[in-house]
Amino acid sequence: MSFSVHSQAHPDVRELDPTVYVLEDGAGGRAEVWPALGFNCYRWQVQREGRSLEMLYQAPDLFNNGRPTRSGIPVLFPFPNRIRDGRFTWDGRDYQLPQNDPAKKNAIHGFACRHPWRVAATGADETSAWITGVFRCSQDAPEDLALWPADHEIRLTIRLGVRSLRLEAEIHNPDCVGLPFGLGYHPYFRMPFAATGSADDCLLEVPARSFWKLAESLPTGERLPVDAACDLNRPRRFGDLNVDTVLTDLPAATSEMPERAILHGGPQTDLRVHCGPEFRDLVIFTPPHRQAFCVEPYTCPTDALHLQERGIEAGWRVLSPGENWRAAVELRLVSA
């Protein structure tokens, strides 16, 4: 294949920088990334056996003041999902974040998805095309710097391969104090992948044994065995699911990138979600429009900061000054 990458101005953008980057595989497959909308990979198209498959959902208003967390693959950093009341204390200092979840009670999804990123590099070779973006709070969202205990930077490479899309993240602490953080991705997988077929008949599997019990979308701290509503250890019809759940207790990793979910998005078409072992939790979510299904790899559950404060091990991380941390997620389309 002959991979390539180029930029172009999207004609429908109204408010933000319209520059988007297109990664192509030379055989009709492509990924499109919009740096101004939180470095969102809003489109991933794959050609398979003469069919064009659209793997990601785009909201109709995406380019006209659309919500940055409702399409494509939003990047959730320095925390995924909610922080209770948007309030926390760190090293003796109190912080109040915007209460910007749908209920207007809690903080949600961090800062990186809501701000433009800088493009640091692009490239292509015989196996892939890629783009690397950088978000550093002090440079790209200085108005948010006082909202978090330390300056923080994420460098993300989005890499298009042969029927694969890989997210390679590097977190850096550029500050002189410890950086608390969690990382998550919020992909909207279109159901079904092809233009024909029934969304309801698509099948989903996630081999998780437990889930975090929630009260008003926040973990109580209790983990329970998966029940009839959220047990995806066997294939389940999309039409039978209506979930917003944090799954955990995944099988022990037997490889560097273990398989964590399978989406049967059409006849003989499987999308397999592989995650580094750093991603210990998966949020599964059925959007109200039911044109997509979200399988969201997280390094920690919702409100992990407060869980950890209560002595509940939840994967909340702290980077020392100057330290780096890396992890990857890879999406692979295979024949069923």
Protein Blocks (a to p, Z undefined) as FASTA:
>chain_A
ZZdddddddfkbmkbcfbdcdddehiopacdddfknooiafbdcddeehiacdfbdcdfk
lmnopafklgcjadddfbehjaehhiaceehiacddddfbfnopacehijmlmpccddfb
dcddfkbccddddddfklmmmmlmmmpfbdcdddddddddehiacdddddddfbfbdcdd
dddddddcdddfblgdcfklpccddddfbdcddeehiaehiacdddfklmckbccdfklg
ccddddehiacdfbfbdcfbdcdfbghiacdddddfklmbdcddddfklpaccddddfbd
ehklmmmmnopaehiacddehiacddddddddddZZ
